[in-house]
Amino acid sequence: MRKFEDMVEFVSGSPQFRIKETTDTTAPLYTYYGQSDLDADLVGMDTNGSDGKQVRTFDKVNTLGQGDIVFSLISGKSTIVGAKHQGYLYTQNYVKLVPGNKVDSNYLVFLLNEDPSIKKQFQMGLQGSQVLKYTLKQVKELELPDLPTIDKQRMIGELYFSQLRLEALRTRVANSETTIVLEKLREASNQ
């Protein structure tokens, strides 16, 4: 068993309460990365669910780039940042994970989100605590199962993201069909 921290570098988000907001329009404007953005990146679709909370500041803040792996200390989910969220500011509720060359990014997300042994380790860490929030220490100390070859990791990671996207598309289609049917029923009942 290997510790997660031996394979990945961690970059914590900017502490939100320390960011000094300014009204100076020459200051850079940042959009906060939130849970709805993470969910959208996970399925590779724009969910239009972002609350778009923004801040203007001259402070040095941590931002995300396309292809970065981000882990939410609130939801315990991770994803790969999409092009739409390039340059978003991430707070202390998120951690950017920089894997070494022995781990495929997509596979790492799959492992964190779906591996039963990792889920069990997270559950044990949360027992007895009132606030369901993961700690950086917990994430660093995760014990990883033996990793398959890098080629197998790539294959699993790509399949995982394809499956999540397919599921999201099916849900979107089903919701659209329901909306159409309900609209037709409303029209029929008003005639």
Order of alpha helices (4+ residues) and beta strands (2+ residues): beta-beta-beta-alpha-beta-beta-beta-beta-alpha-alpha-alpha-beta-alpha
